[in-house]
Amino acid sequence: MINPKTVKPDLIFKFQQLICLLFILVSSCSIQKASTQLEKMSEVELLRELNLVLSDSYSPTNLRPERQEYANRIRAEIIRKHPEWKANIVEAIYYNQAVTGMNRTQVEMVFGHPSRINRSFGAYGSDEQWVYVFRSIVGNSWIEQPFLFVYLRNGLLTGVQTLPAR
């Protein structure tokens, strides 16, 4: 058993550095390992994986660099499976931007899966409002604040509305 009083502070600091390095190494290896398996996954599995990555952050377009890199690898694999997609749509997905005319899959690749979907049907077809919320704990309860609305008509993106932070 090691007596903490006899261990030098610089040795403790070096040990902490070693632990951090090991954590970084293990994290990067798991991302590399997962990226080699991406090509074997179906589109549904890839979208599910992308949604897990995007749900890590308050904003799907504001990820930690290593998560952003992994999300881009997943997006690239989905895009590879769809050579029929137009160049402007692919470019927008690459830059995490929404473009009018995107389909549901493409919108989900940019923003992730919505917290809620409101649907209505009328003379012009079906309309959907995708609601993205920021969840936080205040006291003993969850507070949900919508921060992004995405609008689709007949499965294609027609608009995006962001709300200012409160």
TORLUM-752695 format. One line per 8 residues: number of its first residue (from 0); their letters; for each residue x, y, z of C-alpha. Coordinates in steps of 0.05 Angstrom, whole numbers, plus 5000, padded with zeros to 4 digits. Example, Ala and Ser with C-alpha at 12.3 -4.5 7.8 and 13.67 -1.06 7.14 Angstrom:
% TORLUM-752695
0	as	5246,4910,5156 | 5273,4979,5143
//
This chain:
% TORLUM-752695
0	minpktvk	5000,5000,5000 | 5026,5068,4981 | 5026,5122,5034 | 5001,5187,5002 | 5044,5229,5049 | 5108,5199,5022 | 5092,5206,4948 | 5123,5268,4915
8	pdlifkfq	5073,5318,4884 | 5109,5317,4816 | 5101,5241,4814 | 5026,5248,4825 | 5023,5301,4770 | 5060,5254,4721 | 5014,5198,4740 | 4954,5242,4725
16	qlicllfi	4984,5260,4657 | 4994,5186,4642 | 4921,5171,4659 | 4898,5228,4613 | 4942,5203,4556 | 4915,5133,4564 | 4844,5159,4563 | 4857,5199,4499
24	lvsscsiq	4890,5138,4466 | 4832,5092,4484 | 4781,5144,4460 | 4815,5153,4393 | 4823,5078,4383 | 4749,5066,4395 | 4732,5120,4343 | 4781,5089,4293
32	kastqlek	4753,5019,4306 | 4682,5043,4297 | 4699,5079,4232 | 4724,5014,4200 | 4657,4983,4216 | 4616,5040,4186 | 4616,5012,4116 | 4583,4948,4141
40	msevellr	4525,4986,4173 | 4458,4999,4141 | 4432,5069,4130 | 4385,5062,4190 | 4442,5040,4235 | 4486,5097,4210 | 4431,5148,4225 | 4422,5118,4294
48	elnlvlsd	4497,5123,4306 | 4498,5195,4280 | 4440,5214,4326 | 4479,5186,4386 | 4538,5229,4368 | 4496,5291,4356 | 4457,5282,4421 | 4522,5291,4459
56	sysptnlr	4518,5366,4452 | 4471,5424,4464 | 4474,5441,4391 | 4484,5388,4336 | 4528,5437,4299 | 4572,5451,4360 | 4608,5386,4375 | 4676,5371,4406
64	perqeyan	4728,5363,4350 | 4736,5287,4357 | 4660,5278,4357 | 4653,5324,4297 | 4705,5283,4259 | 4667,5219,4275 | 4601,5250,4255 | 4632,5271,4189
72	riraeiir	4656,5200,4176 | 4585,5174,4188 | 4556,5228,4142 | 4608,5210,4088 | 4587,5137,4091 | 4513,5154,4084 | 4529,5200,4026 | 4570,5145,3993
80	khpewkan	4508,5102,3994 | 4469,5156,3955 | 4506,5176,3891 | 4440,5205,3865 | 4441,5263,3915 | 4455,5331,3884 | 4522,5364,3895 | 4494,5425,3931
88	iveaiyyn	4457,5380,3981 | 4520,5339,3995 | 4561,5403,4004 | 4509,5431,4052 | 4510,5367,4094 | 4586,5370,4096 | 4582,5441,4125 | 4524,5425,4173
96	qavtgmnr	4476,5470,4136 | 4404,5460,4115 | 4382,5473,4044 | 4310,5479,4019 | 4291,5415,3984 | 4329,5367,4029 | 4292,5302,4047 | 4281,5276,4117
104	tqvemvfg	4346,5235,4118 | 4388,5294,4096 | 4356,5340,4147 | 4369,5289,4202 | 4441,5284,4180 | 4449,5359,4193 | 4408,5368,4257 | 4399,5298,4285
112	hpsrinrs	4332,5267,4304 | 4282,5318,4331 | 4255,5318,4402 | 4184,5321,4375 | 4148,5319,4307 | 4082,5355,4296 | 4044,5331,4235 | 3985,5360,4197
120	fgaygsde	3951,5340,4132 | 3915,5386,4084 | 3899,5401,4011 | 3973,5411,3995 | 3995,5346,4027 | 4029,5332,4093 | 4066,5384,4134 | 4114,5368,4190
128	qwvyvfrs	4145,5412,4243 | 4207,5383,4275 | 4220,5412,4344 | 4289,5410,4376 | 4292,5426,4450 | 4346,5442,4500 | 4335,5404,4565 | 4361,5428,4632
136	ivgnswie	4347,5414,4705 | 4321,5470,4748 | 4310,5450,4820 | 4279,5380,4818 | 4247,5384,4749 | 4266,5382,4676 | 4256,5445,4636 | 4249,5440,4560
144	qpflfvyl	4263,5501,4517 | 4252,5496,4442 | 4310,5527,4404 | 4300,5503,4332 | 4241,5488,4287 | 4248,5453,4220 | 4190,5453,4170 | 4178,5399,4117
152	rnglltgv	4123,5394,4065 | 4112,5326,4033 | 4178,5302,4061 | 4221,5360,4035 | 4251,5418,4075 | 4215,5484,4066 | 4244,5525,4124 | 4284,5530,4188
160	qtlpar	4269,5576,4247 | 4316,5587,4306 | 4296,5618,4371 | 4342,5664,4411 | 4371,5636,4475 | 4334,5657,4538
//
